[in-house]
Structures are given as structure tokens and as C-alpha cells.
Amino acid sequence: MTIAAILSEKGSAVATIESGSPVRDAVALLKEKRIGAVPVVAGDRILGIFSERDLVSCICAHGPAALDMAVDAGMSSPARTIDMATPILAALSIMTNQRI
């Protein structure tokens, strides 16, 4: 089974957040969509990814002021991507090995 097979059932819509948006907006998006991470984009280019883990790191380092920082300052970068033909087990292996 491939990533394409999963997306054919799940759908291919992906929530994103624009570079420069405040962390506060990323947190609201994570809650609204019930997701754990969101790609940070500039137009159609993926710059990184902002996850719950990134939020914890930001809060630990900057306290409540982290919510007003640009999401770019706290995102993990570069984002690791795969193509639709990637087998699921290969994708899982990448995620495990890179701790993502």
C-alpha cells in the first residue's frame, strides 16, 4: 500500500499556515482541525512544519510571549517530504528514524 492509497480514502486536503503568522494562529489551527502539526508555507513552497512539540519548545524558551512570535521562529525546518508512490512502511520507517 502507498501514500496515494491512503489519501484516496482520506482526501488530500492539507491545512497550512503562512510564514510570518503568529504562533497563536498556528495553535488555533491545530485545535480547530484536531491535528498535531501544520506545514508552514510561503505561497506554494513548504518552509517547515510547526508541531505540538515545537509549541512546547517555544513556550519553554519564551514563556507566554511565544504565542506572539512568528511561527517561523519555532518551526522545524526543513520539512521532510515524500511522494505519493512511497510505500507506507517506507514512510513509517522515515518517520521513526528521523523521530518525526
C-alpha positions, 0 to 999 in steps of 0.5 A: 500500500502507498501514500496515494492509497491512503489519501484516496480514502482520506482526501488530500486536503492539507491545512497550512499556515503562512510564514510570518503568522503568529504562533497563536494562529498556528495553535488555533489551527491545530485545535480547530482541525484536531491535528498535531502539526501544520506545514508552514508555507510561503505561497506554494513552497513548504518552509517547515512544519510547526508541531505540538512539540515545537509549541512546547519548545517555544513556550519553554524558551519564551514563556507566554510571549511565544504565542506572539512570535512568528511561527517561523521562529519555532518551526522545524525546518526543513520539512521532510517530504515524500511522494505519493508512490512511497510505500507506507512502511517506507514512510513509517520507517522515515518517520521513526528514524528521523523521530518525526 
